[in-house]
Amino acid sequence: MLIDLTTEVCAMANKILVVDDEKLIVKGIKFSLEQDGMEVAVAHDGEEALQLARVGNFDLIVLDVMLPKLDGLEVCQGIREFSATPIIMLTAKSEDMDKIMGLEYGADDYITKPFNILELKARIKAILRRSTKKVGADRPDKSVFSVRGLEVEPDSRRVSVSGREVGLTAKEFDLLELLMENAERVYTREELLNTVWGYDYPGDVRTVDVHVRRLREKIEEVPSDPKYIYTKWGVGYYFK
């Protein structure tokens, strides 16, 4: 039986915030996403974006780096103080630092301008499919993963270390769950990009490295000497 993934995604998670000071770009993204049945709110500066993100209960945020009042990096950092909503950053093609800083400040993904609207929609749908999936629904015997004080609850997407709850972004959680569920298996960075991000990712492997480093900072007692997520030098990462 064929499944309409667009319909499935929109039914579960379809409230998007699009933030860019270029009104034509915002209008085009809004129109295209609404054609797929998504509900779209817009903001044209950083302060407005932060205010909407606090009250809007969005499923995903598309956020430009270059914004008036507050730039996109400040907005991303501010959102991460109260929300794990997935964020896709829009960056200038030549600004590699913006891409890395966006990931450092908590973005889940980035796409460079100018971009193809079909590629942006594919990224959005891939993230929504992952973040709304009930990962534990088909395996009740594994409703909680627990290893040396680290506990992961797939259904509620909660993580705790030694009883202390840890706030992870959507991609950090997906990365940890995949590695933990497949302990001892070494994943290359390319495999992690394609599995966790949900499509043939056109970006570079630094995306994985930044997410692993951020994840270690949250769950490891000594991030430079990890006891959960290990590096296989020259290959990738694995959970021990």
N, C-alpha and C positions, 0 to 999 in steps of 0.2 A: 504494500500500500504506500502511495506517495504521500509525504507529509509536507505541508506548506510551512516552511520554517519561518517565513516572514510573518504569517498569521500567528504562529505559535509564540514568537518573540514578542510581538506587539500586544498579545493578550496578557502576557505575564508582566512585562516591563516596558512601558512605552512613554514615559515622561522624560523629555530631554530638555536640557538648558543649553542654548547656543550663545556664546559670548564672543563678540568681535565688534570693533568700532567701525568696520567697513560694512555699511548697511546693505549693500548689494550682495555681499558674500552671505551675510546672515539671512537675507531674504531668499537666496537660492537654496541654502541648506534647509531652512524652515519649510519651504515649499516641497522639496524632495522628500524630506522625512514625513511630512504630513500625507504625502501621496501613499506612503507605506502604512498609514494608519496611526502614526505616532503623534503624541501630543507634544508640542514644542513651545517653550517660553524663550524669550530672547533678552539679552542685556547688551549694552553698548559701551559700558565702562566697568572698571574693576569694582568700584563701590557698590554699584547696582547688582553686579553678579554675586558678590558676597552676601548681600542682603537677601537676594532671591534664593541662594543656595541654603541659607539658614532656615527658610520657612517652606521651601517648595517641595521637599521630599522627592527629589529627582532620582531617576534610575541611572542617568549618565549625564555628564557635562562635557561639552565641546568648548574648549577654552583657548583663546588666542593669547600669545605671549605679550604682544605689543598692545597695551590698552591705556587709555587715559585714567587719571586719578590714582588707581592702583594697577600695577602691571600684572600680567597673568601669573607670574611666579609667586608674587605676594598673595594673589587670590587663591592659588593652589595651596600654598602653605596655610593660609587662613582656613580654608575648607577642611584641611586635614586635622585641624584642632577639634572639630566637632562631627566630622562625617567621613565615612569610607567609600562614599559614592565614586564609582569609576570616573576617571577624568582622562580625556584625550586632549593633548595640547596641540595647538596649531603653531608651527614654528617657521621662520624664514629658512629657505633651502640651504643658505650658506652658513647659518648660525649653529654650528655643532654644539657650542656651549649652551645655547638655549635648550637643546634637546636633552643634554645631560642634566642640566639644572632642573628642568621640568621633572625628570625622573627622580632626582634627588629630593625634590620638594613634595613628592608623593603622587605624581601623575602615573597612570597605568600604561599609557601609550602616547605616541606622538605621530603627527603626520605633517609633512612639509608642504608649504605653499610654493607654487600653485599646485593644487591637488585635483584629482578626478573625483567627482561626487560619488561615483559608484564605489571607489576604493574607501572613501570615508564611511559610506553606508555599510560596506562589508565589515569594516573594523567595529563599527557600533553594534551591528547584529552579532558578531562573534563574541564581543565582550558581554552583551546582554544574555546570550545563550549560556555562557559559563557562569555568570554571576547569579542567575536566577534558577539554575539547575539544582534540583534536590539530589545532591550527590549520594546521600546515604539511603535514599528511598528504596533502592533495589537490593540492599544488603544490610538488613537489620542487625545481623550478627556483628557488624563493624560500625555501629552507630557512633562509637567513640574510639579514637586512636590514642593510646597512652604509652609513652616511652620516657622513662627517667625524669618524671616530673612534668613533661610536656604533654598536654592533652589537646586534641583537636576534635571538635564535634562538627561533622560535615553538614548535618541538617540545619543546625542553627548558625553555622559558620563562626563558631566561637573558639578562641584559642586561649589557653592559660598555661603559665609556667609556674610551677610550685604553688598553685592555688591563686596566683595573681593573673587576672585577665589582661590579655594583650590585644591592642587594637591593630588589626592588619587591614591594608587596602584589599580590594577584590583580587588583584593580581598576586599580591603577596600570599594571600590565603590559598589561591589556586596552585601556586608554586609549591608551597609547603605541603599541601594535601597530596599532590602528585608524587613528590619525593618520598613522603612518609609512607604512603600506601604501597610504594614500590621500593621499599628499603633495600639498600645494597646495590640497586641497579644504577649504573652510571649513565646519566643523560648528557649528551652533548648540548652545547648552547643552542645549536640549530634545532635540535629536537625539542628543547624546552620552548623556544620561540613558536614553533609550529603547533605544539600540543597545548601549551598554556594560553597563548594568545589566540589560538583557534583558527589560524589561516597561514598561508605561505607568507611569512612576514618579510617585507622588503627592507626592513631596517637592519641595524648592525647588532652584533652580539653584546655590545655594551649595555643594551637594555636588560639582558639577563644578569650581567655582572652587578649592575646597580641595584636591581631588585633583590638579588641574593645578599648583597652587603647590607641593605636596609633590613632585610628579614633577620639576618644574624644579629644586627644591633638590637632587635626587639626581643629575640627569644634566647640568645646565647648569653651566658654569664660573662664570658670573655670572648667577644666577637672575633678577635685575632687568633684565638685558640678554641675553635668550635668543638662542641661535643655532639651536635645534631647534624648539621649540614657541612659536608666535607668537600674539598676540591680534589679532583683527580687531575693533576697537572697535565696540561696539554690536551685534555679531553673535555671535562665538564664537571658536573656536580652530582653528589649522591647523598642520601640520608643514611646514617649509620645507626 
